[in-house]
Amino acid sequence: MDLVQAIRSRKSVRQFTDQKVPKEIVYEILEHAKWAPSGGNLQPWTVHVVSGEELRKLVSSVQNNLLEMKDETPEYNVYPPDLKDPYRTRRRVVGQALYELIGVPRKDTAGKLRQLAKNFEFFGAPVGLFFVMDRQMEIGQYADLGMFMQNIMLLARSNGLHTCPQEAWARWPETVSRFLNLQEHEMMFCGMALGYMDESAKINELQSERASLEDFVNWRGFE
Ligand SMILES: Cc1cc2nc3c(=O)[nH]c(=O)nc-3n(C[C@H](O)[C@H](O)[C@H](O)COP(=O)(O)O)c2cc1C
């Protein structure tokens, strides 16, 4: 698979098969992904890779939280509270497309929550990754982490795997930090599901849109 194919075939997959992913494949993906650039070569990330019984344990503690309607203060706001347009509309459009696809009506809050809860089962993926940063880090280092994560997502594609990056996990900072034995200065920024796409799942038919270049590129100095 060439680079363009990897980029264009990556999408957020929200239903995986239970086919296992061997540790050697994840190891190799990380071995290549670590060559992402980072300002000052800080390589400001640590990664926790969870699978098997350990993953089941984590999933069950979060499902318990949901059942007992426990709440934790989210680690951070995933979106600004007063998200402006065009960002607000883009978010609404992709959300509506997703719920329409899986037959959840607009006002069905419970149905939407059920879909949201699937985040906390890694959408059935056999591997979950957690990306952890030192709380000391600044905006620049979060860009570094993004590049590292994108490397992982593209390398996943070249191994026949799919991913879903998951900020939703920031909703459970105490549960996740306890499970990963994180120290005070460490912050779990984002999760990621990794596995084989369930080709038969309706939800995986979702094709998100992108703005055209005219909307976000300013050219200068070209003939
Ligand atoms: C950092 C990051 C966090 C995300 N968190 C979630 C998440 O928690 N749950 C989810 O279903 N999708 C999540 N997504 C997926 C986005 O919704 C998705 O990337 C966007 O709609 C574009 O669709 P595509 O990835 O299929 O191209 C996340 C994406 C990124 C980059």
The ligand as a Tripos MOL2 file, in Angstrom:
@<TRIPOS>MOLECULE
LIG
   31    33     1     0     0
SMALL
NO_CHARGES

@<TRIPOS>ATOM
      1 C1         -7.7750   13.3410   18.3520 C.3       1 LIG1
      2 C2         -9.0520   12.6960   17.8890 C.ar      1 LIG1
      3 C3         -9.9650   12.2130   18.8060 C.ar      1 LIG1
      4 C4        -11.1440   11.5800   18.3890 C.ar      1 LIG1
      5 N1        -11.9950   11.0560   19.3310 N.ar      1 LIG1
      6 C5        -13.0510   10.3130   18.9240 C.ar      1 LIG1
      7 C6        -13.8460    9.6340   19.8830 C.ar      1 LIG1
      8 O1        -13.6430    9.7330   21.0910 O.2       1 LIG1
      9 N2        -14.8560    8.8460   19.4320 N.ar      1 LIG1
     10 C7        -15.1370    8.7090   18.0980 C.ar      1 LIG1
     11 O2        -16.0650    7.9710   17.7540 O.2       1 LIG1
     12 N3        -14.3930    9.3520   17.1620 N.ar      1 LIG1
     13 C8        -13.3540   10.1220   17.5430 C.ar      1 LIG1
     14 N4        -12.5520   10.7430   16.6090 N.ar      1 LIG1
     15 C9        -12.8230   10.5430   15.1840 C.3       1 LIG1
     16 C10       -13.3500   11.7850   14.4660 C.3       1 LIG1
     17 O3        -14.7210   11.9230   14.7230 O.3       1 LIG1
     18 C11       -13.0570   11.5910   12.9750 C.3       1 LIG1
     19 O4        -11.6630   11.6110   12.7850 O.3       1 LIG1
     20 C12       -13.6780   12.6680   12.0700 C.3       1 LIG1
     21 O5        -15.0810   12.6470   12.1420 O.3       1 LIG1
     22 C13       -13.2470   12.4500   10.6230 C.3       1 LIG1
     23 O6        -13.6140   11.1500   10.1970 O.3       1 LIG1
     24 P1        -12.5660   10.0580    9.7200 P.3       1 LIG1
     25 O7        -11.5770    9.8360   10.8350 O.co2     1 LIG1
     26 O8        -13.3870    8.8130    9.4750 O.co2     1 LIG1
     27 O9        -11.8820   10.5680    8.4940 O.co2     1 LIG1
     28 C14       -11.4070   11.4320   17.0120 C.ar      1 LIG1
     29 C15       -10.4850   11.9410   16.0800 C.ar      1 LIG1
     30 C16        -9.3280   12.5520   16.5110 C.ar      1 LIG1
     31 C17        -8.3380   13.0510   15.4990 C.3       1 LIG1
@<TRIPOS>BOND
     1     1     2 1
     2     2     3 ar
     3     2    30 ar
     4     3     4 ar
     5     4     5 ar
     6     4    28 ar
     7     5     6 ar
     8     6     7 ar
     9     6    13 1
    10     7     8 2
    11     7     9 ar
    12     9    10 ar
    13    10    11 2
    14    10    12 ar
    15    12    13 ar
    16    13    14 ar
    17    14    15 1
    18    14    28 ar
    19    15    16 1
    20    16    17 1
    21    16    18 1
    22    18    19 1
    23    18    20 1
    24    20    21 1
    25    20    22 1
    26    22    23 1
    27    23    24 1
    28    24    25 2
    29    24    26 1
    30    24    27 1
    31    28    29 ar
    32    29    30 ar
    33    30    31 1
@<TRIPOS>SUBSTRUCTURE
     1 LIG1         1 GROUP 0 **** ****
